[in-house]
Each structure stands twice: as C-alpha cells, then as structure tokens.
Amino acid sequence: MPSRRELANAIRALSMDAVQQAKSGHPGAPMGMADIAEVLWNDFLRHNPANPGWANRDRFVLSNGHGSMLIYSLLHLSGYELPIEELRNFRQLHSRTPGHPEFGYTPGVETTTGPLGQGLANAVGMALAEKVLAAQFNRPGHTLVDHHTYCFAGDGCLMEGISHEACSLAGTLGLGKLIVFYDDNGISIDGKVEGWFTDDTPGRFRAYGWHVIENVDGHDSEAVKKATKEARSVTDRPTLVCCKTVIGFGAPNACGTHGVHGAPLGPDEIQATREFLHWEHVPFEIPQPIYDAWNAAEAGAAAEAEWNAVLQAYRKAHPEMADEFDRRMSGELPGHFDEHAEALLRKVADQAEKVATRKASQNALEGFGPYLPEFIGGSADLTGSNNTNWSGSTPVSAADGDGNYIYYGVREFAMTAIQNGLALHGGFLPYGGTFLVFSDYARNAVRMAALMKLRNVLVYTHDSIGLGEDGPTHQPVEHLASLRLIPNLHVWRPCDTVETVAAWRSAIERKDGPSALVLTRQGLPCQERGADQLADIRRGGYVLRDCDGEPELILLATGSEVELAVQAWERLTADGRRVRVVSLPCIELFEAQDAAYRNAVLPATVTCRLAVEAGHVDYWWKYVGLQGAVVGMHGFGESAPAGDLFKHFGFTVENVLSTAQRLLES
C-alpha cells in the first residue's frame, strides 16, 4: 500500500510535468498543497466520480485557481472522466484542462476560478445554498440535504477585498459546513508577502465569527487530518484551517521562492525533484498501486447509494416535497409557468400603470414569487431603493436558514459572487440588487456569471441622471455600454411595467447566462401595444410606433427615453413625416434574432436614424451610422433635480425634434 506521501507525490509529479510540457503554468501551489489535498480527498470528501452532479456531494472549490493542476490531478487520480491525455494537453486549445479551472469544461470542477477571492465567495454561496436547502427540505428523521463545502485559498485570495466582504457575511450567517484551508506559504508573484501582507489573519477571521485552527503543518498528514476533524465538529460557524506550507514542496532548489509560483521548474530542477521525492517514474506515468489507492469510484458509488436510500425513504414520507426537490435541483421551472407568465404580462398591459420600473420590478416579483420557491433574493443594503423584496420575502439568518432573502450589506462584489455560488450549487434562482453605478464594484463577478453561463438575475436601479440630486458620483453614464460589452450577458432596460415583466420572465426562463435588469427611479407611462408587439418584446427589439410605407426616420430608444421618442413621433407624424419608433429593451436578444426580423425592424435602406438614451453616446453609433445622430451623454452628470438634469442635458422632446429635423433636412 502506497504511503500518504507517495499519494501526494503523484499530484506533485503530474503538476510539474504538465506545467513543464505546456511551458507555462503554476506548479508551486499544487506541489505545496498536495499533502492537504490528499487527506481531504481520501479521508473526508464525499463525491462520486461516476456522477459529478450528485446532489448531495461535498463541494470542493480551488479558489487559488492558478494552481489548476492540483484539481486536474485530483480528478484524474480519483477516477473522473479526465484521462491522462488531457493532462498531457494542459493549457492547450480545446483541452479539458485549461489554464484555470473552468466550470462546464472539466467534470468535477464546481466553479471557474482564477480571479483571486471569487472562488472563496462562490464557496460561501454554495455553503449558503446547503444551509437554506436543508432548512427548506429536511424533516425529522429525514436528512436529505447534508454536505460540506471545502475551499482552498491562498494569500492572494485573502488579500483581495472580496474575501473580507464574503467571509464577514459567512460568519454572520453561521455557515457551519464551510471549511476553508488557507495555504499560508508566505509567497506571491512579487516575492515574500511580508512586505505587503502582514495581517493577523487568524484574528481577522475570529473577528468575522469564524472558528480558526492555527499553525497546522500542511505537510503533516496526521496534523491536517486532526484539524479537518475538528473543523467538521464545529457546526455553528465556518472554519478557517491555517496550514503552514512550503510553496513548490519537493523542488529542492526552487521551493519556498516566488520563482516556483508561476513558471515551469525546468528539466534540471524536475530531475532533482524526482530524486528528492524518490519518484522514479517517467513523466505522466502513475503506478497502478497508486491509482488503486486514489480511486474513489467504489466509495463514491456507495456514498451515493446510501443517499439514494435516504431519498427513497424521504419520497415515501414526503412525496410532493421529493418531487419538488428533484425539480429544483434539475433547474426546471414549475408546470404551467409559461401560462402564468403570459397571464401576468396581459394583466399589467391592461392596467397601464405609470410607475418607476424599479417598482414595476417589485410588482413582477409579487406576480412570479408565489410560483417560484427557488427564488432567493437580496440587496446590497438598498432593499428599499432596489425594491428587491416582496410580500413573500423571509430573511435568512444564522439561527434560521428557512428563508429566501439575503441582507447582503454593503457588499456588491461579494453579493454577485455569492449569487454565482448559489446558482452553481443548484436548487435556487438567485437575484440581487444595487444601484447601476455600483455594478462597477461587482463587474468581475458579473463577467464570471456570463462566462459560466449561470442563471443569475442582476437588478440595477437608479439607471441614469434621472436619480437626480445625488449627483455624478451616483449617476451612471458609461455603465449601460460597459455591461453590454460583456459577452453572454443580457442587459434589459425596460421602458414601462410591461417590458419590466417581460424582462423578468426572460431572465427567469433563461438557462444559459445571466440577465441584468436596469431600472428607473422615476415613474414612466405604460405604452400602448397590440398583441404582436406584446409578443415581440421577448425578441429584444420591436416596432412600437410606425407609419404607412417605409419610414423616413427611425427613432431608437430604451428605458425612460422611449417616452421621449414616442412624443417626438406624435409631433413628427402630425407634420406629415413618416417616422418609426423602435424600442430596444434588450439589444443582445435583438441581435440574436434572424436577419429577416432584424431587417424588418431596422431596414438597412433607412439610414436616417436617431438614438435616444440617457447613457454614453458611443455605444449607439453602430446602430445609427455616421449619417445618424445620438441624443445621449458625453460626460458625467450634475447634482440637481431629475427634471432639471434632463432638460440641461438635452433629454427633451424639443431637442429630439430639432435633432430629428436636422437629420431629415440633411
């Protein structure tokens, strides 16, 4: 039987060889954390390589994702569908072993990591999901949901500000099944971190309300095992296990230096490492006894079979709840949701209320919420402004996980990354709100949601200079264009309550990415529509007002500026002009339509075009062309009442009309 050190050395060998073959990568972290990983995966982690999606598996997150060969080695050795050829192809085009772990590429990878600290926040979201799901479904004598979330994190993760945001909230919420192993090796890219990272990390986490285990020798398997047992015994708060390690352990000349962090060891050092570790095998060769000792197929199948028996007993005792659990974990919407959504859309169209779209959003939550127990919402300390709560909202707390609303506090970045973790775990449809201007704080987590194709709803209110007196620090100008640049993010800016309900419906039904709902503070009138127009909102862009024959001018607008475009249309058509108004609440969806539909809405033959949006003008030139014009923002806003600001910056019917007249006469 191979020793623990030999099992860990298999990780070290695979990691250094793969990085060397790729001529790039990060061997230091995998080699330094190999002993910790060996103990966790062989003694504690409940998972089934044959079914990476097993609902009650433990989640493992490698937050310091640059050390990706650690998780690839673990997955390969323990029996996942990741053959040795994929490790040989590390960091190569279309391999299943990309430079950083990517969700959806590699079986067993729970989340995409690499931007430091975000994996840690994702892990908080996963642990939160377990807590809430357990409270919602577990019943006396039937513990259906019962698993841990384990996370590896390094100095870089803990230096990132998001680690403070997420870990502070994790302590407050008492996430007792979250266990984080801190790789305290004292090295980052620039060298010894003592020059720029001298925090009292154990003290910091104790202040968050965590249980902390200090000074664990990360190369002593028994010490790691003892610490992990202690961490698992603490169930009322998360645990940080501080492991002292040597980066690049085993490389006799490079270990403990920043040189081993992010570069291949080189042939000579690799040979020296083989000799130091007594590893006598050629690159990518693992002896069968080591494979046999690592293989988790039998244990994983047994663990899942044991849980299936629990599920069967649960199904017998609580058949409807078991069916609901299956539905939620599969991500399917409830039956008849489509019919309900259609009825809600028709209802709000008939009511024709003038309300702010942030209020229309809350009304949509009231309409959809009772039908979607998977909803889990929240706000970054702006609940009353974002209107993200509804009559069925119940807060989650440390004492009571049976809720559906998270008070995130002023933590925009962590909120979005935690929502990503909730979505990744399964069983929930997360949404969270802040002001649009603060989407900047959360941007990288928004990008990660889009990259991972997660169903995550981002509620952004106070969408323009229309928020008024708070001034340019709070008035978003470039944010719409910036969000629209993120691939796979649907950005909705609805013009009234009808488009707002349609936006929510689209975000709920979407399964291949996140949606941002950009909403107003000020009230907007409900636009008149026919049945065809009502249906076409889901296509992202449609003709809201039209003329007989081909138009001379097309007015394009979103959100609050659709009202201006319609008022200008009324004046222009009264003067005998042929004008069309196109509402574009979601440009990404519109651009995904077939060419025939897009050309029917925006005929290529009509080059006289005017876009109106209270955001930066640059985005719109691709739609209006060099012969067109844009009424928009060219700089930052000012502090004043909203009405004064709109007039000052030219968002008036008169300015739209005069600009349109210049285009028509040119």
C-alpha positions, 0 to 999 in steps of 0.5 A: 500500500502506497504511503500518504506521501507517495499519494501526494507525490503523484499530484506533485509529479503530474503538476510539474510535468504538465506545467513543464510540457505546456511551458507555462503554468503554476506548479508551486501551489499544487506541489505545496498543497498536495499533502492537504489535498490528499487527506481531504480527498481520501479521508473526508470528501464525499463525491462520486466520480461516476456522477459529478452532479450528485446532489448531495456531494461535498463541494470542493472549490480551488479558489487559488485557481492558478494552481489548476493542476492540483484539481486536474490531478485530483480528478484524474487520480480519483477516477473522473472522466479526465484521462491522462491525455488531457493532462498531457494537453494542459493549457492547450486549445480545446483541452479539458484542462485549461489554464484555470479551472473552468466550470462546464469544461472539466467534470468535477470542477464546481466553479471557474476560478482564477480571479483571486477571492471569487472562488472563496465567495462562490464557496460561501454561496454554495455553503449558503445554498446547503444551509437554506436547502436543508432548512427548506427540505429536511424533516425529522428523521429525514436528512436529505440535504447534508454536505460540506463545502471545502475551499482552498485559498491562498494569500492572494485570495485573502488579500483581495477585498472580496474575501473580507466582504464574503467571509464577514457575511459567512460568519454572520450567517453561521455557515457551519459546513464551510471549511476553508484551508488557507495555504499560508506559504508566505509567497506571491508573484512579487516575492515574500508577502511580508512586505505587503501582507502582514495581517493577523489573519487568524484574528481577522477571521475570529473577528468575522465569527469564524472558528480558526485552527492555527499553525497546522503543518500542511505537510503533516498528514496526521496534523491536517487530518486532526484539524479537518476533524475538528473543523467538521465538529464545529457546526455553528460557524465556518472554519478557517484551517491555517496550514503552514506550507512550503510553496513548490514542496519537493523542488529542492532548489526552487521551493519556498521562492516566488520563482516556483509560483508561476513558471515551469521548474525546468528539466534540471530542477524536475530531475532533482525533484524526482530524486528528492521525492524518490519518484522514479517514474517517467513523466505522466506515468502513475503506478497502478498501486497508486491509482488503486489507492486514489480511486474513489469510484467504489466509495463514491458509488456507495456514498451515493447509494446510501443517499439514494436510500435516504431519498427513497425513504424521504419520497415515501414520507414526503412525496410532493416535497421529493418531487419538488426537490428533484425539480429544483435541483434539475433547474426546471421551472414549475408546470404551467409557468409559461401560462402564468407568465403570459397571464401576468404580462396581459394583466399589467398591459391592461392596467397601464400603470405609470410607475418607476420600473424599479417598482414595476420590478417589485410588482413582477416579483409579487406576480412570479414569487408565489410560483417560484420557491427557488427564488432567493433574493437580496440587496446590497443594503438598498432593499428599499431603493432596489425594491428587491423584496416582496410580500413573500420575502423571509430573511435568512439568518444564522439561527434560521436558514428557512428563508429566501432573502439575503441582507447582503450589506454593503457588499456588491462584489461579494453579493454577485459572487455569492449569487454565482455560488448559489446558482452553481450549487443548484436548487435556487434562482438567485437575484440581487440588487444595487444601484447601476453605478455600483455594478462597477464594484461587482463587474468581475463577478458579473463577467464570471456569471456570463462566462459560466453561463449561470442563471443569475438575475442582476437588478440595477436601479437608479439607471441614469441622471434621472436619480437626480440630486445625488449627483455624478458620483451616483449617476451612471453614464458609461455603465449601460455600454460597459455591461453590454460589452460583456459577452453572454450577458443580457442587459434589459432596460425596460421602458414601462411595467410591461417590458419590466415583466417581460424582462423578468420572465426572460431572465427567469426562463433563461438557462444559459447566462445571466440577465441584468435588469436596469431600472428607473427611479422615476415613474414612466407611462405604460405604452400602448401595444397590440398583441404582436408587439406584446409578443415581440418584446421577448425578441429584444427589439420591436416596432412600437410606433410606425407609419404607412410605407417605409419610414423616413426616420427611425427613432431608437430608444430604451428605458425612460427615453422611449417616452421621449421618442414616442412624443417626438413621433406624435409631433413628427407624424402630425407634420406629415413625416413618416417616422418609426419608433423602435424600442430596444429593451434588450439589444443582445436578444435583438441581435440574436434574432434572424436577419429577416426580423432584424431587417424588418425592424431596422431596414438597412435602406433607412439610414436616417436614424436617431438614438435616444438614451440617457447613457454614453453616446458611443455605444449607439453609433453602430446602430445609427451610422455616421449619417445618424445622430445620438441624443445621449451623454458625453460626460458625467452628470450634475447634482440637481433635480431629475427634471432639471438634469434632463432638460440641461442635458438635452433629454427633451422632446424639443431637442429630439425634434430639432435633432430629428429635423436636422437629420431629415433636412440633411 
